Structure formats: C-alpha cells, structure tokens
Amino acid sequence: MAMACMKLGSKSEVFHLDQDEKTWTCSSGLPSDVTIEVGDISFHLHKFPLLSRSKTLENLIGDSSDDEKKMNFGDEKRSCVVKLHDLPGGPKIFLLVAKFCYGVKLQLNSNNVVHLRCASEYLQMTEEYGDENLISQTENFLNEVFDNWNDTLKALESCEEVVEYAEDLQIVSRCIDSLALKACSSDKDLLGWPVSSMRENPFATVIWNGIQTSSSPNQDWWYEDVSGLKLPLYRRFILAIESTSLDQERIAGSLMFYAKKHLPLLGRQSMIPNVNLSSFDSYLDQKTLLEEIVDLLPSQKGVVPTKLLLRLLKTAMILHCSPLCLENLERRVGLQMDQASIEDILIPNMGYSSETLYEIDCVQRMLDHFMVADRDRDQDGSEITDSGCLEDNDDDLIRNSHSLTPVTMVANLIDNYLAEVASDVNLKLEKFQSLAATVPDFARSIDDGMYRAIDIYLKAHPWLTDSDRELLCRLMDCQKLSLEASTHAAQNERLPLRFIVQVLFFEQLRLRTSVAGCLYVSDNYNSQTHLSSSMVLPESESVHLLTTGGSDRRVVAVDDMRGRVSELEKECLSMKKEIDKIVKSKGINWNSLCKMFGVSLRLKSKSRDRGGKNVSPASRIKENNQNEENGELNRVE
C-alpha cells in the first residue's frame, strides 16, 4: 500500500534558492516587499499572499511596517523584515507554507503533515483568512493518516521534532491511540496492511540469546515497527496498550524486542565483570532505558522467561542501575526461580570491593523471594475447617504434591549452585550455611547434592576448625544419602569422625532392616506354602501341573532370597571392617565411641561370657550383631 498523500495548489514552481546567499526568492515578476527570516534562511516574498492566509503574519507585517515608517529618512525606503525563528519545522516547513499561500503545487504526506499542522496553528491560518485554509486541510489529511498503520507510525515519529506543539494539538495522543487500537486488532482492513517491517514474513521465529519466540498470525507483527520510536513515545504506546485487553505476553515480547535493539550490553554473550563501559557513548541512555523497560514489564508471573529476566539483571548490574530496578528484577526472578538453570544464576560479582567471585547475596535474596511466595501459595491453597484444622481430602493431597515440585526443583538448583561456588576460597561459611539452610529439609528427597557441595567446600577450605566442619555436616541428613554417597563419605578423611560413624551406623542399620524384611517375607512365604500344601484339592491333571509349576517358582524365589541375604551379609561385614579401621586409627575403644555418639545397645543376652569373665567391646559388638540378625535386638538409642 502506497503512502497516503494529498495534493494542494495548481500553479507551477516560482520559488528559487540562492545557495550562496541562503535566500529563497519568488519569480512572480513583482519586486519583493517583505523578507521573512527563519533560522539562517531568508525568504524574499510579497505581503498580500501572506496577509490573506495568516493572522500571525498580518500582525507581524503590520507592526514591522509601522516601525519602518518611523525609521525612514528622506526618500530612502527599506524592505519589511519579519523574524520567525520559533516556527515549528524551520525553513523547510515555511517554504511549504509559502507555496500554499501562493497556490503553488505541494504534496501533504505522513512525514510533513504534523509539521505543517503545527506551523499552521502557529501562524493562525484559520478559515477566517480564506476557505480551506491550511489548518483545515492538514486536519482532514490527518484523519486519513490515522486509518493506516504505516502512515500513523511515520506521523508519530515526526512528532518527536515538534513534540511540544504536537502535544498541545493532541496529535501525539491521537497517533498513539490509533496505533494501540491497531496493535490489539487482527482486522487487516483496520490495520491498513501490509505493515512495513514484517510484510515478507510476519510470522517469523525470533531467536535471541538462546530464547526462541515463535510468532503467530497477527500477534507480534508490530514489534519491530514500534521499536523505532524514541523511549518517551514508546513508553506511552506501551501504557496505551496495557490499558486494553491485550495479552500480557505480547506486551512483554514487545518490550524485550525493544530492549534487544537498543541495549548493546544486553546482547553480549559473555557477561564479564570488567566490561569497558566507556566504549558505549550512550551509557546513561542505556541505563535509563533499562530502568524504564523493567518498570514497564507486566506484573503477571511467567510472561517473561526466567532466563531473560536474569539476563536483564546481569545487564542492570553492569550499568549500575538503581536499587529499585535491581530489587524489581530479583523479585521477579525469585517468583519463578524453579524455571532457572545453574548457568543463569551464576552471576559474576560486579562490585569493585567484592570478595567472592559470584553474587551470592543476590541469589540469597532471590531464593528468599521464592520461599516467601511458596509459603503464601501453600497457605492460600489449604482449606481450613470450622475446627481450625486442615481438611484432609484427595484434592488437598493432589494440590500439595504439585506444590512440592517447584520447591524440589529449586532445592536441586541451589545444591548445584553451592557445588559451583564452594571452590571460592573467599566464600564465608556463614553465607554457605545461610543459602543451604533456606531450602527446607522436605524439599530434598536425597542429600547427595548437598554432600557434594559440602565436600567441595571442605576441600577448598582446609583451615576450617572441627566445630566448623560439624556445623557444615549438620546441613545433611546421613539417612538420606544414597549407597554411593555413603560409601564415599565413609572413606572421606575431610569429614568429621562423628559424621563418618553416623553414616556407617545408619547404613548398617539400613542393611539389617533390609535383611530382617527379607527374612520376614521368607517366613510368611513358607507358612503360606505349608498352609496351601495341607489343603485337600481334587486330583486332576491340571491341578497337578499347577502344583508342579508353583513348586518350581517357589524354589527359584527361595534361591533368590538366599542370594540377596548373602549379599547383604557381605555388605554388613564390610561396614563393620570400616568401623574397626576407624577405631584403630583414632586410638579409641568401642565404649568411648558409643558414648561419644550416644549409642547404647541393650540386649537380652548377658554381657559376660559363660565363664563370668568380662567381654571385650569388640566381641560385644560382634555378639550384638549376631543377636540382631536373630531378632534379639530390643532397641538402638
């Protein structure tokens, strides 16, 4: 679709420019009697065509003529001079105004109509000074411009040069309202299609910094068009479409497209602390722009990907944006932290006096926001009865099971993050503990990730005291370690002795429980076999085959059970050997070891042998193990 235009006047061109003198003259055959100065350009014109169209020029020329009469000396005559240095649009627009006054051909289009409308208002070219004067002509054409997306956008862009006059005439607000209406509409006739920038492939896929956004028909075709607006006008456009029922994701998409185009730092692949900000001439403009973008982001959760929010946060740190901007981004990331990845939250420390390599405090604040939001969700999702108790029904169980998922994902994220930053020798123990303890225990079904992070921290901080090591290990639950992690921990010299023994003890207890469970199942299986064999069944060939097949399966099941028990006994023996090695290496006896960990074994059997002599602690432990396997262990404290 071609640009809208309106042709005015019918006379041929009579204006000529003298580039050396910087003057415009009119070759009408009559001498000039008035000079109009606009900026550094002079126009040698005639009074009558100007007086008949403009009230302002009539007044100025009249006043200037009176002054000239008073200044005349003898027969000397001087030309009338009028200065219009404040004319909207400058000399270029006044030339078009002069052509209109002389009836010379000119053409209105979306690029000059705003300037001409402002200039005509400035010169008071109303209907009192001729029918179809310039004010009415430009107003009529503006109504045609507003019917087309491209023309409206060009008109709005031209308002930036005469923004004060355009604001007074409400041209800016009319352009923005027209664009907002079209951006929210899918009617191509209303839009005046095709649009300017995505007419070839309006539904293309936009890939930016690893984030893929698929365009859909009539959804984001206007992103690139409005991205050419200056920030003040773009901000007003976004506020206008926010007042409509436009989808929040589309608004966020436009903001991200605009940020990508105007923020060079946002597109950098490597966000390193020593970025040379002086290389960007518009550093302050980028800072202001980013703060405005963050302020305009929709408040709805999830409309902006977490990866993109973290990229904005890193850029804001480089640009040293306001604390309010940083807090806003941290809060937004915290609300959807379960969607973040370890690469995203590894934010390099931008401070000049920083000790740690990464922004630990920033991650801590984002995690705090997530936990507060998660607790609020749990409270809002719980149904309380009249008695004040939570109603236990299937719907609550389903809802609670779903609510655990984000917390579990964040727990895994934090464990991996701690493992990455634990090697930093400047990372304080208090910060490590605070970050790890913020995640509740129920969020971790297994503590292997926490054990890995603690082991790396202990390796990078060998100077920690025994008490500090004890505090670290309290972050773990040795009962929630896998078999591989328990095996590694039992041989880890960096761990406190107390924790190693606890790991071995609970692992041995777990193995014995498994053995006891296997024996219990085997006994029940044998009793059921005896019961079924004592039953009288009718003799038939089918029953005989069934009994024979069942006997074979029972034999196989018993063999498998015996093999499992044998394997568990071997693992149990290996555990006991590890404990013996620890006891011998530390030079302590079993009595002191049991007292140290608060472990007391109470058995039904006597603590002395048949001869009445005292039994050694090692022999007593061995006897306890045998008694436990026979089911004689009463209690382990």
C-alpha positions in Angstrom: 0.0 0.0 0.0 1.4 3.4 -1.0 1.9 6.2 1.4 -1.2 8.4 1.8 -0.8 11.9 0.2 -2.8 15.0 -0.6 -2.0 17.4 -3.4 -2.7 21.1 -2.9 -2.3 24.1 -5.3 -2.2 24.3 -9.0 0.4 26.8 -10.0 3.9 25.9 -11.2 7.0 26.3 -9.2 8.0 30.0 -8.7 10.5 29.7 -5.8 14.2 29.6 -6.3 17.1 29.1 -3.9 20.3 31.1 -3.9 22.6 28.7 -2.1 25.4 31.3 -1.7 23.1 33.9 -0.2 20.9 31.3 1.5 17.8 33.1 0.3 14.6 32.0 -1.4 13.1 34.3 -4.0 9.7 34.3 -5.8 9.9 34.9 -9.5 6.4 36.4 -9.9 7.6 39.5 -11.8 6.9 41.8 -8.9 9.6 43.2 -6.6 9.7 41.7 -3.1 8.3 43.9 -0.3 8.7 41.7 2.7 11.6 39.5 4.0 10.8 36.5 6.3 13.8 35.2 8.3 13.5 31.6 9.6 16.7 30.4 11.2 19.6 31.2 8.8 17.4 31.3 5.7 15.7 34.4 4.3 12.6 34.4 2.1 12.0 37.5 -0.2 8.3 37.4 -0.7 5.2 39.6 -1.1 2.9 40.9 1.6 -0.5 40.2 0.0 -0.4 36.4 -0.4 0.8 36.1 3.2 -1.6 38.6 4.8 -4.5 36.9 3.1 -3.8 33.5 4.8 -2.2 34.1 8.2 -3.4 36.2 11.1 0.1 36.0 12.7 1.9 37.2 9.6 -0.7 40.0 9.2 0.0 41.3 12.7 3.8 40.9 12.4 4.0 42.6 9.0 1.7 45.4 10.1 3.8 46.1 13.2 7.0 45.9 11.1 5.6 48.3 8.5 4.8 50.9 11.3 8.3 50.6 12.6 9.8 51.1 9.1 7.8 54.2 8.6 9.2 55.8 11.7 12.7 54.8 10.7 12.5 56.2 7.1 14.9 59.1 6.4 14.3 61.2 3.3 13.3 59.3 0.2 15.0 56.1 1.4 12.8 53.0 1.6 13.6 49.8 3.4 12.0 46.4 3.0 9.8 45.0 5.8 11.6 42.3 7.8 9.7 39.6 9.9 11.6 37.0 12.0 10.0 33.6 12.6 12.8 31.7 14.3 10.4 29.8 16.5 8.3 28.4 13.6 7.8 24.6 14.0 9.7 22.8 11.4 12.0 25.6 10.5 12.8 26.9 7.0 11.8 23.6 5.2 8.3 23.8 6.5 7.9 27.6 6.0 8.8 27.0 2.3 5.7 24.7 2.1 3.6 27.3 3.9 4.7 29.9 1.4 3.9 27.7 -1.5 0.4 27.1 0.0 -0.1 30.9 0.3 0.9 31.4 -3.3 -1.2 28.5 -4.6 1.9 26.6 -5.8 1.7 22.8 -6.1 2.7 20.9 -3.0 2.0 17.5 -1.5 1.0 16.5 2.0 2.2 13.2 3.3 2.6 11.4 6.7 6.2 12.8 7.0 5.3 16.5 6.8 1.6 16.8 7.8 2.4 17.1 11.6 4.9 19.9 11.0 2.5 21.7 8.7 -0.3 21.3 11.2 1.8 22.8 13.9 3.1 25.6 11.7 -0.4 26.5 10.5 -1.5 26.7 14.1 1.5 28.8 15.0 0.6 31.2 12.0 -3.2 31.1 12.8 -4.1 30.1 9.3 -7.8 29.6 10.1 -10.9 29.7 7.9 -11.3 33.4 8.7 -8.4 34.0 6.4 -9.6 32.0 3.4 -11.7 28.9 2.8 -10.0 25.6 3.0 -7.0 27.1 4.8 -4.0 25.1 5.9 -5.4 24.2 9.4 -8.5 22.5 7.9 -6.5 20.9 5.1 -4.0 19.3 7.4 -6.6 18.2 9.9 -8.6 16.4 7.2 -5.5 14.7 6.0 -4.5 13.6 9.5 -7.8 11.7 9.7 -6.8 9.8 6.6 -3.3 9.1 8.1 -4.9 7.6 11.2 -6.6 5.0 9.1 -3.3 3.4 8.1 -0.7 1.8 10.4 2.4 2.8 8.5 1.3 6.4 8.0 0.3 6.8 11.6 3.7 5.4 12.7 5.5 7.9 10.5 3.4 10.7 11.7 4.1 9.8 15.3 7.9 9.6 14.6 7.8 13.1 13.1 6.2 14.4 16.3 9.5 14.0 18.1 10.9 17.1 16.3 7.9 19.3 17.3 6.7 17.5 20.4 5.6 20.5 22.4 3.3 21.8 19.6 2.1 18.3 18.7 1.2 17.7 22.4 -0.8 20.9 22.6 -2.7 19.8 19.4 -3.1 16.3 20.8 -1.6 14.8 17.7 0.7 12.6 19.8 -2.1 11.1 21.8 -4.2 10.5 18.7 -1.4 8.7 16.9 -0.7 6.5 20.0 -4.3 5.7 20.5 -4.6 4.8 16.8 -1.6 2.5 16.9 -2.7 0.8 20.2 -6.1 0.0 18.7 -4.5 -1.5 15.6 -1.9 -3.5 17.6 -4.8 -5.1 19.5 -6.8 -5.8 16.4 -6.5 -8.7 13.9 -8.6 -6.9 11.2 -6.3 -6.3 8.3 -8.6 -3.7 6.8 -8.4 -1.7 10.0 -4.6 -2.0 10.1 -4.2 -0.8 6.6 -2.0 -3.8 5.7 0.7 -4.7 4.7 2.7 -3.4 7.6 6.2 -2.0 7.0 8.7 -4.3 8.5 7.3 -7.8 8.6 5.3 -7.9 5.4 7.6 -10.5 3.9 7.3 -13.0 6.8 5.2 -11.5 9.6 5.1 -14.8 11.4 8.9 -15.4 11.6 10.6 -17.0 14.5 12.7 -14.7 16.6 15.8 -16.3 18.3 17.7 -14.1 20.8 20.3 -15.2 23.3 19.1 -18.8 23.2 15.4 -17.8 23.7 13.1 -18.7 20.9 9.8 -16.9 20.4 7.5 -18.2 17.7 5.4 -15.6 16.1 1.8 -16.4 15.4 -0.6 -14.7 12.9 -1.4 -11.1 13.8 0.3 -11.4 17.2 3.7 -9.8 17.2 4.0 -8.3 13.7 4.2 -4.8 15.2 7.2 -5.4 17.5 9.8 -4.2 15.0 7.7 -1.3 13.8 7.3 0.4 17.2 10.9 -0.4 18.2 12.0 2.6 16.1 10.2 5.0 18.4 12.1 7.1 20.9 11.8 5.9 24.5 9.2 8.6 25.7 6.9 7.8 22.8 7.4 4.1 23.1 6.6 4.2 26.8 3.3 6.0 26.1 2.5 3.4 23.5 3.1 0.5 25.9 1.0 2.2 28.6 -1.8 2.7 26.0 -1.9 -1.0 25.0 -1.7 -2.0 28.7 -5.0 -0.2 29.3 -6.6 -2.5 26.7 -7.3 -6.3 26.9 -4.1 -7.2 25.1 -2.3 -10.3 26.2 0.4 -9.6 28.7 2.9 -11.9 26.9 2.6 -9.8 23.8 3.4 -6.7 25.7 6.4 -8.4 27.3 7.5 -9.6 23.9 7.5 -6.1 22.5 9.5 -4.8 25.5 12.1 -7.5 25.1 12.4 -6.8 21.3 12.8 -3.1 22.1 15.5 -3.8 24.7 17.4 -6.1 22.4 17.5 -3.4 19.7 18.6 -0.5 21.9 20.8 -2.2 24.6 24.1 -3.4 23.1 25.1 -4.8 26.5 22.0 -7.0 26.7 23.1 -8.8 23.6 26.6 -9.6 24.8 27.2 -13.4 25.0 29.8 -13.0 27.8 28.8 -11.0 30.8 32.2 -10.4 32.4 32.8 -8.1 35.3 35.5 -5.9 33.6 33.2 -4.6 30.8 34.6 -1.3 29.4 31.5 0.9 29.8 33.3 3.9 28.3 33.2 2.1 24.9 29.5 2.9 24.8 28.7 6.6 24.2 25.1 6.2 25.3 25.9 4.6 28.6 23.5 6.8 30.6 20.9 6.4 27.9 21.2 2.6 28.2 20.8 2.8 32.0 17.7 4.9 31.7 16.3 2.7 29.0 16.8 -0.5 31.0 15.2 1.0 34.1 12.2 2.1 32.0 11.9 -1.4 30.4 11.9 -3.1 33.8 9.3 -0.6 35.1 7.0 -1.4 32.2 7.3 -5.2 32.4 3.9 -6.8 33.1 3.5 -7.9 36.7 2.0 -11.2 35.7 4.2 -14.2 36.6 5.7 -16.2 33.8 5.1 -13.7 30.9 8.8 -13.1 30.8 11.1 -16.2 30.7 13.4 -16.5 33.8 16.4 -16.7 31.5 15.6 -13.4 30.1 15.0 -11.8 33.4 18.4 -12.9 34.7 20.0 -11.5 31.6 18.3 -8.2 32.3 19.6 -8.4 35.9 23.1 -9.0 34.8 23.0 -6.1 32.4 21.5 -3.9 35.2 24.4 -4.7 37.4 26.9 -3.7 34.7 25.1 -0.4 34.1 24.8 0.2 37.9 21.1 0.7 37.7 19.1 2.0 40.6 18.5 -0.3 43.7 14.7 -0.2 42.9 15.4 -1.6 39.4 17.6 -4.4 40.8 15.2 -5.2 43.5 12.3 -5.4 41.0 14.3 -7.9 38.8 15.4 -10.0 41.8 11.8 -10.3 43.0 10.6 -11.3 39.5 13.3 -14.0 39.2 12.5 -15.2 42.7 8.9 -15.8 41.9 9.8 -18.2 39.1 13.1 -19.4 40.3 12.1 -23.0 39.7 12.5 -22.3 35.9 16.1 -21.1 36.2 19.2 -23.1 35.3 22.6 -23.2 37.0 24.2 -21.2 34.2 21.7 -18.4 34.6 22.2 -17.8 38.3 26.0 -17.9 38.2 26.2 -14.1 38.2 29.7 -12.7 38.3 30.3 -10.2 41.1 30.3 -6.7 39.6 31.4 -4.8 42.7 34.9 -3.2 42.9 35.4 -4.2 46.5 33.8 -7.7 46.2 35.5 -10.7 47.8 33.5 -13.5 46.2 33.6 -14.4 42.6 29.8 -14.7 42.3 26.9 -12.7 43.5 26.0 -14.9 46.5 23.9 -12.2 48.2 21.8 -11.7 45.0 21.0 -15.4 44.8 20.1 -15.4 48.5 17.6 -12.6 48.0 16.0 -14.3 45.0 15.8 -17.5 47.0 14.1 -15.7 49.9 11.5 -14.2 47.5 10.8 -17.7 46.2 10.4 -19.3 49.6 8.0 -16.4 50.8 5.9 -16.9 47.6 5.9 -20.6 48.1 4.7 -20.3 51.7 2.0 -17.9 50.5 0.8 -20.4 47.9 0.6 -23.2 50.5 -1.4 -21.0 52.8 -3.8 -19.9 50.0 -4.2 -23.5 48.8 -5.1 -25.0 52.1 -8.7 -25.5 53.2 -9.4 -24.9 56.9 -12.4 -26.3 58.5 -14.5 -24.7 61.3 -12.4 -26.5 63.9 -9.3 -24.8 62.6 -7.7 -28.0 61.2 -6.7 -28.5 57.6 -9.2 -30.6 55.7 -7.5 -33.8 54.6 -9.0 -34.8 51.3 -7.8 -36.1 48.0 -7.9 -32.7 46.3 -5.5 -31.3 49.0 -3.2 -34.2 48.6 -3.0 -33.7 44.9 -2.5 -30.0 45.3 0.2 -30.5 47.9 2.0 -33.0 45.7 2.1 -30.5 42.9 3.2 -27.7 45.2 6.3 -29.7 46.2 7.6 -29.9 42.7 8.8 -26.2 42.4 10.5 -26.4 45.8 12.2 -29.7 44.8 13.5 -28.1 41.6 14.8 -25.1 43.5 16.5 -27.4 46.0 18.3 -29.2 43.3 19.3 -25.8 41.7 20.7 -24.5 45.0 22.6 -27.7 45.6 24.2 -27.4 42.2 24.9 -23.7 42.7 26.6 -24.4 46.0 28.7 -27.0 44.4 29.8 -24.5 41.8 30.7 -21.6 44.2 32.1 -23.8 47.0 35.5 -23.8 45.5 35.8 -20.0 46.0 38.2 -19.6 48.9 36.7 -16.2 49.8 33.2 -17.7 50.3 32.4 -17.3 54.0 31.0 -20.2 56.0 28.0 -18.2 57.1 26.9 -17.4 53.6 27.2 -21.0 52.5 25.2 -22.2 55.5 22.5 -19.5 55.1 22.0 -20.3 51.4 21.8 -24.1 52.1 19.6 -23.8 55.1 17.0 -21.6 53.4 15.7 -24.6 51.4 13.5 -26.8 53.8 14.5 -30.3 54.5 11.4 -31.9 52.9 12.4 -30.4 49.6 15.4 -32.7 49.3 14.4 -36.3 48.8 18.1 -37.2 48.8 21.1 -35.3 50.1 23.7 -36.4 47.6 23.8 -32.9 46.1 24.3 -31.2 49.4 27.1 -33.7 50.3 28.9 -33.0 47.1 28.8 -29.2 47.7 30.0 -29.6 51.3 32.8 -31.9 50.2 34.0 -29.3 47.7 33.8 -26.6 50.3 35.8 -28.6 52.8 38.4 -29.3 50.1 38.8 -25.6 49.2 38.8 -24.5 52.9 41.2 -27.0 54.7 41.8 -24.5 57.5 38.2 -25.0 58.9 38.1 -26.0 62.6 36.4 -29.2 63.8 33.5 -27.2 65.0 33.0 -25.5 61.7 33.1 -28.9 60.0 30.5 -30.2 62.4 28.3 -27.2 61.5 28.6 -27.9 57.8 27.7 -31.5 58.2 24.6 -30.6 60.1 23.2 -29.4 56.8 23.0 -33.0 55.7 20.9 -35.9 56.8 23.1 -39.0 56.6 20.0 -41.2 56.4 19.1 -39.5 53.0 22.4 -40.4 51.4 22.5 -42.9 48.6 24.6 -46.0 48.8 27.3 -44.5 46.6 27.4 -41.3 48.6 27.5 -43.2 51.9 30.4 -45.3 50.6 32.3 -42.2 49.6 31.6 -40.5 52.9 32.8 -43.5 54.9 36.2 -43.1 53.3 36.3 -39.2 53.2 39.0 -38.0 55.6 37.8 -34.4 55.3 34.6 -35.2 57.2 34.3 -35.2 61.0 34.6 -38.6 62.7 31.2 -38.2 64.3 29.6 -37.9 60.9 31.5 -40.8 59.4 30.4 -43.1 62.2 26.8 -41.9 61.8 26.9 -42.7 58.1 28.3 -46.2 58.8 25.9 -46.8 61.6 22.8 -45.9 59.7 23.9 -47.7 56.6 24.5 -50.8 58.6 21.1 -50.4 60.3 19.5 -50.0 56.9 21.1 -53.2 55.7 20.0 -55.1 58.7 16.5 -53.8 58.3 16.6 -55.0 54.7 17.8 -58.4 55.9 15.1 -58.6 58.5 12.5 -57.6 55.9 13.7 -60.4 53.6 13.6 -63.0 56.3 10.1 -61.8 57.3 8.9 -62.2 53.8 10.6 -65.6 53.5 8.9 -66.8 56.7 5.5 -65.7 55.6 6.0 -67.3 52.2 7.0 -70.6 53.8 3.9 -70.5 56.2 1.6 -69.9 53.2 3.3 -72.7 51.3 2.7 -75.1 54.3 -0.9 -74.0 54.6 -1.6 -74.4 50.9 0.0 -77.9 50.8 -2.2 -79.0 53.7 -5.3 -78.2 51.8 -7.2 -81.1 50.1 -7.7 -80.5 46.4 -9.4 -82.7 43.8 -6.9 -84.8 41.9 -6.7 -83.8 38.3 -4.1 -83.4 35.7 -4.5 -79.6 35.5 -4.1 -79.2 39.3 -1.1 -81.4 39.3 0.6 -79.3 36.6 -0.3 -76.1 38.5 1.2 -77.5 41.7 4.3 -78.6 39.9 4.8 -75.2 38.3 4.2 -73.4 41.6 6.9 -75.6 43.3 9.4 -74.6 40.7 8.7 -71.0 41.2 9.0 -71.3 44.9 12.4 -72.9 44.6 13.6 -70.1 42.4 12.2 -67.5 44.8 13.9 -69.0 47.8 17.2 -69.2 45.9 16.9 -65.5 45.0 16.1 -64.7 48.6 19.1 -66.6 49.9 21.4 -64.8 47.4 20.0 -61.4 48.5 20.6 -62.2 52.1 24.2 -63.4 51.3 24.9 -60.1 49.6 23.6 -58.1 52.4 25.6 -60.0 54.9 28.8 -59.3 52.9 28.0 -55.6 52.8 27.3 -55.6 56.5 30.7 -57.3 57.2 32.4 -54.6 55.0 30.7 -51.9 57.1 32.0 -53.5 60.3 35.5 -53.7 59.0 35.4 -49.9 58.1 34.3 -49.1 61.7 37.2 -51.3 63.1 39.7 -49.4 60.9 38.4 -46.0 62.2 38.5 -47.2 65.8 42.1 -48.4 65.4 43.3 -45.3 63.5 41.8 -42.9 66.1 43.1 -44.9 69.1 39.7 -45.1 70.9 37.8 -48.0 72.2 34.2 -49.0 71.5 32.9 -47.9 74.8 34.1 -44.3 74.4 32.9 -44.4 70.7 29.4 -45.4 71.7 29.3 -42.7 74.5 30.6 -40.1 72.0 27.6 -40.7 69.6 25.0 -41.5 72.2 24.6 -45.1 71.0 23.7 -47.8 73.6 23.0 -51.4 72.7 20.6 -53.2 75.1 20.5 -56.9 74.5 18.6 -59.7 76.2 21.8 -61.8 76.3 24.2 -61.3 79.1 27.2 -59.0 78.7 29.5 -61.6 80.2 30.6 -64.9 78.8 29.7 -68.3 80.3 32.7 -68.2 82.5 31.6 -65.0 84.1 34.5 -63.0 82.6 34.2 -59.6 81.1 33.7 -59.5 77.3 35.7 -57.0 75.2 33.9 -54.2 73.4 34.7 -55.6 70.0 33.4 -59.1 71.0 30.4 -57.5 72.5 29.6 -55.7 69.2 30.1 -58.9 67.3 27.7 -60.7 69.6 25.3 -57.8 69.3 25.3 -58.2 65.5 24.6 -61.9 65.7 21.8 -61.3 68.2 20.3 -58.6 66.0 20.2 -60.9 63.0 18.3 -63.5 65.1 15.8 -60.8 66.0 17.0 -60.3 69.6 17.9 -56.6 69.3 15.5 -54.7 71.5 16.3 -51.0 71.0 19.1 -48.9 69.4 19.3 -45.4 71.0 
